Amino acid sequence: MGTLSIPQAWDTPYQGILAEIATRNGGKILHVTHGLDYAAAYALQCNPIDHVVMVVPPEQLASAEAWCASDEVMKPVTVKGEADWSQCLASFGDGTFDGILLEVPTTEQVDLGALFSFMGEARRVGKHECVVTSLLNIL
């Protein structure tokens, strides 16, 4: 337990399915992540018009920006850093996103109040038929 994230055998296909679901409306996608991984690559394969990646914690921002500049990424990706995953939606306007892919950081205990708060904000920043998926990656 702790803050160490160790991919499991089921992790890669599961992230792909979540990314596919979150991007099914096309359009503008928000990906809240604690480290770029398979889900980010899968989301890009689904051809969203715009892919906004919110990296938590902001110390991961440099590696996320390097990934975005790599040959692996063929579409424009906007990357922002945020200290708190549960508060990252405040900077976006109402009805901004067609899909949201949330990866809750690996911790010993998930704050359900923060998760419910995030989902309330996701409803605000999502368009009418916005799809929200979440990966609670807890060991």
Secondary structure, DSSP 4 states (H G I P E B T S, - for coil): --S-----TTHHHHHHHHHHHHTTT-SEEEEEESS--HHHHHHHHT--SEEEEEESSGGGHHHHHHHHHSTT--S-EEEEE-S-GGGGGGGS-TT-EEEEEEEEPP-SS--HHHHHHHHHHHHHHEEEEEEEEEEE---
